[in-house]
Amino acid sequence: MIYRANIICTPTPERFKILEHGYVVVNDDGRIQGVYESLPDSFVSTPVTDFGDCLLIPAFCDMHVHAPQYRNLGLALDEELLPWLQKYTFPEEMKFSDIRYAERIYRRFVHELWMQGTMRSAVFATIHPQATDLLAALFEEAGMSAYVGLVAMNRNCPDQLTNTAEDACTYYQDAFQRQTDLVKPILTPRFIPACTPDMLSRIGQLAASSGMPVQSHLSENLSEVEWVQSLEVEASCYGDAYNRYGLFGQTPTLMAHCCYTDGEELRLLRDNGVFVVHCPTSNSNLASGMAPIRHFLNEGVKVALGTDVSAGHYLSMLRVIQYAIQISKLHYAQSRGKVKYLSLSEAFYLATKSGGAFFGKVGSFEPGYMFDALVVDDSYLNYDNYSLEHRIERYIYLGDDRDIRHRFCNGKELKEICYE
């Protein structure tokens, strides 16, 4: 397939690569063969799908989101992390023992991701195997790619939300055998305070034997950090606690938040190749803190972005890009200009190519990359003939899901699946 549009992506974070009315050639396997300013003669007889003056951008990657919290969007944001979990989040997650309830919420969740142009995500489910399988099946049905994690937790939580290390590991092993090209399992210990040393050890052993990736939370809230210090007294830091169990980069790893990460913890992140998933809407809503993203980038730490619904109040990665830039500007102001704030291209890169790297060659328009793309009609914003660089800026700040005309994942256009 050949597509023609105004092509915008970020092969590197420093600047947008822009081709006005350029061409993308996509192979039958969904990978990009080439990106051209003018179409080579070898393709003159190949049909071209022309999107006119629309923008063609990479689809978004949400690398930290809690599917069962979708119903709580925009609610219960009057507490900090730990009481918020007890008062609002755990009671909602208990409901997913009812598969009919799980299906109703998960269908809406997957549909909303499709609407927002998020074609790939790393998702926390609950402790419930049947509901987690359903969520994975819904992603598969929609044609969207995801890592879906059954949550493992067996202490400091309600009895109705506990599973055993044996049950969690058995589920992960079974899901690993059933994984597809699109949807795969991910080891998901909720966080150190919710998992006993035995559970963490057994999940770490499974990671080592299977190569399965890992996702969890790290240094989100000061009270949480202090709690971990009291539970893991031999660890030098929160990150070291995970590292001692083989859950910190020994296989591909996502750690959300990292608001209070520095020193030894930062060095472990960098040296082990762990991804920090920056969740600025969540960190603001729960008064958790401001993750030092520029510091991470300067130190060579991998960074992606996540909505962290429902502590984050919106599934739109456009909003997360905005908040990431705004929070970085607060760091800039506090440092009196010594800490450079994120540019628009850098934040866009984090939401596309950087997060997409967890899936492989994803998130940019380059040869060999999967064609994950959004066709954006921003004509109602383009009333003064703005440059393409200004158009992508206006879309990021003013656009929404209604502007997306076509959505592609793995080279296939994904039509809307009505889940109501």
SVG drawing of the C-alpha trace seen along z (x, -y; Angstrom):
<svg xmlns="http://www.w3.org/2000/svg" viewBox="-25 -33 50 56">
<polyline fill="none" stroke="black" stroke-width="0.4" points="0.0,0.0 1.0,-3.6 -0.3,-6.5 0.1,-10.2 -0.4,-13.0 1.5,-15.6 3.9,-13.2 5.1,-14.2 7.1,-12.1 10.1,-12.2 12.9,-9.8 14.9,-11.7 13.5,-13.8 15.3,-17.0 12.9,-17.9 10.0,-16.9 10.7,-15.3 8.1,-16.8 7.3,-15.9 4.7,-18.0 2.5,-15.7 5.0,-12.9 4.5,-9.1 4.7,-6.1 5.1,-2.7 3.9,0.2 4.7,3.8 2.2,6.7 3.5,7.5 2.6,4.0 6.1,2.7 7.3,-0.5 9.4,0.1 10.2,-3.6 9.2,-7.2 9.5,-9.5 9.2,-13.2 8.3,-12.1 7.3,-8.6 10.1,-6.5 9.4,-5.3 9.2,-1.7 5.9,-2.5 4.2,-4.4 1.8,-1.6 0.9,-1.0 -2.4,-2.6 -2.0,-5.5 -4.4,-6.3 -4.3,-10.1 -5.4,-11.7 -5.1,-15.2 -4.0,-17.9 -4.5,-15.8 -1.7,-15.1 -0.2,-11.6 1.3,-11.0 2.4,-7.9 -0.3,-6.4 0.2,-6.8 1.6,-4.4 0.1,-4.5 2.7,-2.7 0.9,-2.8 -2.9,-2.5 -5.3,-0.7 -8.2,0.7 -10.5,1.6 -10.3,-2.0 -11.9,-3.4 -15.3,-3.9 -13.7,-6.2 -12.4,-8.7 -12.7,-12.2 -13.7,-11.0 -12.1,-10.4 -9.2,-12.8 -9.3,-14.4 -6.8,-12.0 -3.2,-11.1 -2.1,-7.8 -2.4,-5.4 -5.8,-6.5 -7.0,-6.8 -6.2,-3.2 -8.1,-2.1 -11.1,-4.3 -11.8,-4.3 -9.6,-2.1 -9.7,1.3 -13.5,1.2 -13.9,0.6 -11.4,3.4 -13.3,5.9 -16.2,5.6 -14.3,7.4 -15.0,10.8 -18.3,10.3 -17.5,11.1 -20.6,9.2 -19.4,6.1 -15.9,6.6 -17.1,7.0 -19.2,3.8 -16.3,1.7 -13.5,3.3 -15.5,2.9 -15.8,-0.8 -12.2,-1.1 -10.9,0.5 -13.2,-1.5 -12.0,-4.7 -8.4,-3.9 -9.3,-3.3 -11.1,-6.7 -8.1,-8.5 -5.7,-7.0 -3.8,-4.8 -3.0,-1.7 -0.5,-0.2 -0.6,-0.1 0.7,1.5 -2.3,2.3 -2.9,3.4 -6.0,5.6 -7.0,7.0 -6.3,10.3 -9.2,12.0 -8.0,14.4 -11.3,14.6 -11.7,10.9 -8.0,10.5 -8.5,13.0 -11.5,11.1 -9.6,7.8 -6.9,9.5 -9.5,10.9 -11.1,7.5 -7.7,6.0 -7.3,8.8 -10.7,8.4 -10.1,4.6 -6.8,5.3 -4.9,3.2 -1.6,4.3 -1.2,4.5 0.7,6.0 -2.0,7.1 -1.1,7.9 -3.0,9.9 -2.2,8.0 -0.3,9.9 -0.9,8.8 -1.2,10.7 -0.7,8.3 -1.8,4.8 -5.0,5.0 -8.6,6.3 -9.0,10.1 -11.2,10.0 -8.2,8.6 -5.6,11.1 -4.2,13.9 -1.4,16.4 2.1,16.4 1.3,19.9 -2.0,18.8 -0.5,15.6 2.5,17.5 0.3,20.3 -1.8,17.7 1.2,15.9 2.7,19.2 -0.6,20.2 -1.1,16.7 2.5,16.8 1.6,20.0 -1.5,18.4 0.0,15.0 -0.4,13.6 1.6,11.2 -0.8,8.4 -1.5,9.2 1.0,10.5 1.1,11.0 3.3,9.0 4.3,9.8 2.5,7.3 3.3,7.2 1.3,4.2 4.0,2.6 6.4,3.7 3.9,3.0 1.2,5.2 3.5,8.3 5.3,10.5 8.9,11.3 7.9,14.9 5.6,13.6 8.2,11.1 10.8,13.8 8.7,16.3 7.6,13.7 11.3,12.8 12.2,16.4 9.5,16.7 10.8,13.6 14.2,15.2 13.0,18.5 10.5,17.1 11.8,13.7 8.4,12.1 8.5,8.4 7.6,6.7 5.5,3.6 5.0,2.0 5.2,-1.3 8.2,-3.1 8.7,-6.1 5.4,-7.6 4.6,-9.1 6.7,-10.0 4.6,-8.0 4.9,-5.0 8.7,-5.4 9.0,-5.4 6.7,-2.4 9.0,-0.4 12.0,-1.4 10.4,0.1 9.4,3.3 12.7,3.9 15.3,2.8 18.2,4.4 17.5,2.6 19.5,-0.6 16.4,-2.2 13.0,-1.3 14.4,-0.3 17.0,1.9 14.1,3.8 12.8,4.8 16.3,5.5 17.0,8.0 14.0,10.0 15.0,9.9 12.3,7.5 14.3,4.4 15.5,4.7 16.5,8.3 13.7,8.6 12.1,5.5 10.7,3.5 8.3,0.5 8.3,-1.4 5.6,-4.1 6.0,-7.5 9.6,-7.8 8.8,-11.2 11.5,-10.8 14.1,-8.8 17.7,-9.9 21.1,-8.6 21.5,-4.9 17.9,-4.3 18.5,-6.4 21.8,-4.6 20.0,-1.3 17.3,-2.5 19.9,-3.6 22.3,-0.7 19.5,1.9 17.7,0.3 14.4,-0.2 11.8,-2.4 10.4,-5.2 6.8,-5.8 6.0,-9.5 2.4,-10.0 2.1,-13.8 -1.7,-14.0 -1.8,-11.3 1.1,-12.8 -0.7,-16.2 -4.1,-14.8 -2.9,-12.8 -0.4,-15.4 2.4,-12.9 5.1,-15.1 6.9,-16.2 9.1,-13.6 12.5,-15.1 12.2,-14.0 14.9,-16.3 17.3,-14.9 16.4,-11.3 16.9,-12.1 20.2,-13.8 21.4,-10.7 20.4,-8.4 17.3,-6.8 14.6,-5.6 11.3,-7.5 7.8,-6.9 4.4,-8.4 1.3,-7.0 -2.2,-8.2 -2.4,-6.2 -6.2,-6.2 -7.9,-6.7 -5.5,-8.7 -5.0,-10.4 -8.3,-11.8 -8.2,-11.3 -7.2,-8.5 -6.0,-11.1 -2.2,-11.0 -2.5,-14.5 -3.4,-15.7 -0.5,-13.7 1.9,-15.4 0.6,-18.8 1.0,-18.0 4.5,-16.6 5.6,-19.9 3.8,-22.0 5.3,-20.1 8.8,-20.4 8.2,-24.2 7.5,-24.3 10.9,-22.5 12.4,-25.2 10.9,-28.0 11.9,-26.5 15.5,-26.1 15.6,-29.7 16.2,-28.5 18.9,-26.0 16.8,-22.9 15.7,-23.0 12.0,-22.2 10.7,-19.6 10.2,-20.8 7.0,-19.8 9.0,-17.4 10.6,-15.7 7.2,-15.1 5.7,-13.8 8.7,-11.5 8.1,-10.1 4.4,-9.4 5.3,-7.6 8.8,-6.3 10.2,-6.1 7.2,-4.2 6.9,-2.2 10.4,-0.8 9.0,1.5 7.1,3.2 10.0,3.2 10.2,1.0 7.1,-1.1 6.3,-4.8 7.9,-6.4 7.8,-6.4 11.1,-4.8 12.0,-1.7 11.4,1.5 9.0,-0.1 5.5,1.1 2.9,-1.2 1.0,-2.4 -0.6,-5.7 -3.3,-8.3 -4.8,-10.4 -5.7,-13.8 -8.0,-16.3 -7.1,-19.6 -8.7,-21.8 -10.9,-23.6 -7.8,-24.7 -5.9,-25.6 -7.7,-28.8 -4.6,-31.0 -2.4,-28.6 -0.1,-27.7 3.1,-25.8 3.0,-22.1 5.1,-22.5 2.5,-25.0 -0.3,-22.7 1.0,-19.8 1.4,-22.1 -2.1,-23.4 -3.5,-19.8 -1.6,-18.6 -2.9,-21.5 -6.4,-22.0 -7.3,-18.7 -9.1,-15.7 -10.4,-12.3 -13.0,-13.8 -10.1,-14.9 -8.9,-11.4 -10.2,-10.1 -8.3,-6.8 -6.4,-4.6 -3.8,-2.0 -2.0,0.7 0.5,3.2 -0.3,1.8 -4.0,2.6 -6.7,-0.1 -8.9,0.5 -12.5,-0.3 -14.6,-1.2 -16.1,1.7 -19.2,0.5 -19.2,1.9 -22.3,0.4"/>
</svg>
